Amino acid sequence: MKQHLQNPIFKKLGNLADETHTEIYVIGGFVRDIFLNRPSKDIDILVIGNGIEFAEAAGKILHTKVAVFKNFGTAMLRSSDLEIEFVGARKESYRSDSRKPVVENGTLEDDQKRRDFTINAMALGLNSSNFGKLLDPFHGIDDLEHQLIRTPLNPIETFSDDPLRMMRAIRFATQLNFKIDEEATKAIKLNGHRIKIVSTERITDELNKIILAKQPSIGFNYLFDTGLLKHVFPPMVDLYGVDIIDGQGHKDNFYHTLQVLDNIAQSTDDLWLRWSAILHDIAKPATKRFEKGHGWTFHGHEDKGARMVPKIFAQLKLPLNEKMKMVQKLVQLHLRPIVLAQDVVSDSAVRRLLFEAGDDIESLMLLCHADVTTKNEYKVKKYRQNFERVQQKLKDVEERDQIRNWQPPITGEDIMLAFSLKAGKEVGIIKSKIREAILEGEIKNSHEEAFLFMIEKGKEIGLIPTNSPN
């Protein structure tokens, strides 16, 4: 294992440990990632003794500042592009109402026992007597080989003590494309209700990491099958299932959503665009109706879904900023390109879509492509050809009319000046008429045509232009 500790930092820390008669190990994710051939810049150093004191001594020999977190008993320093965290070996015990443990000083064995998973409990010695020696009491190497997520101790206790580990198990399984051990899976099913003692922020952080994985559906299937999803994100569970009336059913919107999420994950790493895939049909359960002669309908699910987005973001402690607004916009508009693709594409419909989507038009088209989940190759080909036609039309109209992020050439101030008006209803009426006329192609997107149109519409509602001969 010495070849994996070639960075001089390990020898320097090992020498310091020998000089201070301290036992130290590199442990956790860095060791795991060595065997997975994954690059890692985060190094956890386990100190048998006082981790903060050793970190401060390390900071002196490495000529770098040390950040101390006394409440957590940890310290951190940066060296080149590495972030190194030091912690003293600990043993932990838990109360049933909190995931914050009672911590005592412990041995290497104590510390490895308290780790969440066997693949994260492996340690490499750094002292001269055991430099590079692997200490793997829970057979993490075997679990890496068998692509298995397993807990060092009884999983029921492990997950009951710290319920966030259930989310972490699913997150690691998703990121690494591993299976969760059968006993651990059963333990998650038994302990799902305990997730309520974990802060929403911590749960959502793990959820976002699942969403950002290469194939997020792995994690959502685990969340659903173990029952954890109903505790952390109930609206998504509501998508599950198929109703049948008069022999007519609809697609299972839960699994459709997972397919859309996986599809969009192949095209973008943007977390918020992936959230738009998750939420694009979120209001289908609330809008589902069976209509004789028409079958199942979900009329207005895009509007209701868009209205649900701020509440869902607030509940999950996601940011209520422009990211949320983008997701809301994409949920609102996600049917529009599909409708355009099915009809003869008019310039006015394209102008309106460009105006409403603005800079998010490419993201919207990505979502619409991802939303095609039919297994019928003919339908897939037809949809793609139609979308390509819509995208070309979007490009042509934008080049000609410059509608994206467009503001009408006549402002409210222009209207007030032209008719000696104060701010009020008439200004809004005229401004709206100008915008609609340009979007419908009745007049060109120019100040001159818009000005003449403004005068005409003002007269129609009884306004007299300033300096008018009449």
ABEGO torsion letter per residue (X at the ends): XAAAAABAAAAAAAAAAAAAGBBBBBBEAAAAAAAAGBBBABBBBBBBEBAAAAAAAAAAAAGBBBBBBAAAGBBBBBBEABBBBBBBBBBBBBBAABABBBBBBBBAAAAAAABABAAAABBBBABAAABGBBBBAAGAAAAAAAGBBBBABBAAAAAAABAAAAAAAAAAAAAAGBBBBAAAAAAAAAAAAAAAABBAAAAAAAAAAAAABABAAAAAAAAAAAGAAAAABAAAAAABEBBBBGGBBBBBAAAAAAAAAAAAAAABABAAAAAAAAAAAAAAAAABBBBBGAEBBABGAAAAAAAAAAAAAAAAGBBBBAAAAAAAAAAAAAAAAAAAAABBBBAAAAAAAAAAAEAAAAAAAAAAAAABABABAAAAAAAAAAAAAAAAAAAAAAAAAGABGBBBABBAAAAAAAAGBBBEAAAAAAAAAAAAAAAAGABBBBAAAAAAAAAAAAAAAGBBBBGBAX
